[in-house]
Amino acid sequence: MNPHFTVAYVPLPPERYADWARAMELLTEIIIEAVEKEKHKTSAGLVWRTKTMAKLTKIQLEELVKALAWNDGFGCWTRPGFEKYIWPEIADKAEWIIYLDIDNMNALNSEHGKPAVNAMIKKSLEMRATDFVAGQWQSGDEFIICITKHHNRGYSDPSGLCERLSEVFRANGVPATFAIVAVISKDLIKSVEPADELVRVSKNANRRGTINTVEGDQR
């Protein structure tokens, strides 16, 4: 038997789920969810997936959890890691979301090689060490930066920050198209969707490298 294997994201840090039984329970839940989403609902396939995951040692599982929650190539959280681990902790104090999509990512990878391009992106994102960053939002070349209330910062200036980010990304050889939106809901997807749409429309109109905003109030 050679069943299709569904890769399951496990965006939970190992230190949070050191208990093996609970970790396996979470893995099984995530696998089942992935199977249902992809409509691979055969019982044989599900049993095969569950048994395969059960063969992992605790160390292997912890490495899997760590790898799927954090993208070391970009130096930021993956989308599943951000959604499951970071967002619940910061949702109440989140103010702004900056969404960016690297322009002509395929051409950049062809010219420089994927590791080199990842390094350029990682270097560019390092200027936001105090904010929360997630990568691979849709396919692999989209990122969000969540700006939260901070007692030492006072007034947040997402427009000024976005301009600096755009300059840094361009200087590092990875120009991007940006959008700025206010956090309007504790539902992360609802807050990010307007930014995603702004960038999509801008790119379709061949306005790459721009900074786009949408009118609207914060929560």
N, C-alpha and C positions, 0 to 999 in steps of 0.2 A: 504494500500500500504506500502510495506517495501522495498524501493529502496536502492540500494548500495550507501553509502555515501563516497564521495571522500574528504579526508582531504586536505585542501589547505594550503600550506606554505605561510605566509605573512611576508617576511623578511624585514620589514620596521619599524623603531622605532616609537612609538606613537607620540613623539614630532614633528616628521617630517610631520605627516598627522593627525593633530588634527581636521581638517575639516571632519565632519561626511560624507557628501555627497561624497567627494573625496575618503575617505577610503572605503566606500561601493562600489564605482566604481572599485577601485583596487581589492577588494575582488572578485567581480563578474568576472573581467577579469581573475584572477588567477584560479577561480573555472572552468571557461569555458576552460581554457588552460589544466587544469588537466583532465577534462572530455574528451577532445579531445585526449589527450595522451593515456588515458586508454580505449578509444574507447567506452565509455559510452555516446552515442550521442543521446539518446532518449530525446525528448522535455519534456516529463513528468518528467524525472529524473532531467533535468537541472532546470526546474521551481521549483521543490521541493528543490533542493540545494539552489537556490537563495533566496527563501522564508525563508528557515531555517536560512540562514546567516543574513537576514534582521531583524530577531527577536532579534538579539543580541543588548544589550544596548551598549552605547558608552564605558562604563567602561569595559564591557566584551570584546568588540572588542580590546581595548587597551591592555588588558591582553593577548588576543590571539596573537596579533601582537608581543608583547614582548616575549611570550613563544616560538613562532615559529622562532624568529630571534636569540634567545640566548639560549644555553643549560647550565643551571645553574649547572647541575650534573657534567659536565666536566669543567665548568668555561670558556667557549669559544663560539664563534659564531657557529651557524649551517651553513651548506653549503649554503642553500638559503639566509640566512642573510648575509653571507660573500659576495656571488656573487652579490646581489642586492644593498647592502648598503656600504660595506667596499671596495671591489675591485675597483669600479669606482673612489673612492677617492685616492687610492694608486697605481693604475696601472702604472702611469708614473714614479714612484720612486721605484717600486719593482725590486729587484735584483736577489734574490734566493728563491727557494721553497724547503723546507724540507718536505718530505712526509713520514709518518710512519704508520705502520699497526701493531696493538697489536697482539702478537703471542698467539695462543690458547685461544682466548677470551671466547669461550663457556666453555672450561674447567675451566678457572678462575672464570667465573660467577657461575658455578656449585659448585666450591670449597668454594668460599668466599661470594657469593651473589652479585647481580648486584650493589646495592648501595655501597658496600665496594670496588668493583673493580673501579667503577666510581670515588670514592674518591681517590684511588691510582693514577688514571690517572690525575685527577684534580691537585693533589699535584705535580705530575711530570711536568705538563704543567706550573705551576706557575713560574718556573725559566725563562720563556720567556715572562714576563710581558710587555716588550718593543716592542715585535713583534706582528704580527697579526695572530691569530690562528683560524682555523675552524675545526670542528669535523664532524663525520658522513659523510665522503666524498662519500663513496659508500654505505655501509650497516650499519655502526655504530661503527666500531672499527678502522677506518682510519682517520687520521688527517693531515692537512697541516699547516705549519708554514711559513709565508711569511716574508722574511727579506727585508727591504727597506733601501734606502740610508738615512743616518742620519748624520747631520753635526758634532755631538759630538762623533760619533763612528769612523769615518774615514774608514779604510779598513775593509770590512766584511770578516769573516773567517767562512764560512758555514761548512767546514769539522771539524774544532775544536769545533764548536757549536754542531754539530751532534754527535760527540764523547761524549761530556759532557751529551747531552740529553740521549744517549743510556745508559750511566752509571747510570744516575738518574732513568730512567724508570726501569732498571734492579734492582737497589737497592730498589725501591719501590714495587717490586713484579709484575711488568707488563712489561716484556721484549717485545721489538718490533723490527721489521725489517724496515730499513730506506732507503731512496733514496734522493739524492741531485741533483737538476737540476737548470740550469740558467733560469731566466724568458726570454723567447724568443719572446713573443708576448703580446700585450694588451688583447688578447683573453685568459682568464684565463684557459679555458679547454685545449687549445693547449699547454700551459706551464706546466700544471699538468700531462697531459697524459703520457709523457716519464717517469716520476717518478712512476706513477701508474703501468706502464708496468714493470719497473725494479723490483719493489717489488713483483709483481705477479710472474715473472719468477724466482726470488730468492726463493720465498716460494715453488713454484712447484718443484724446485731443492733441496728442504729441506735445504736451507741455511738461516734458520731463525736467527734473531738476528744480521744480517750483515748490513753494511752500503754500499750502492751501488751508483755509480756515472755514469754519461753519459758524453761523450765528446761533447762539443758544446760551442759556444760563446753566451754571452748575446746580447741583442738587440743592 
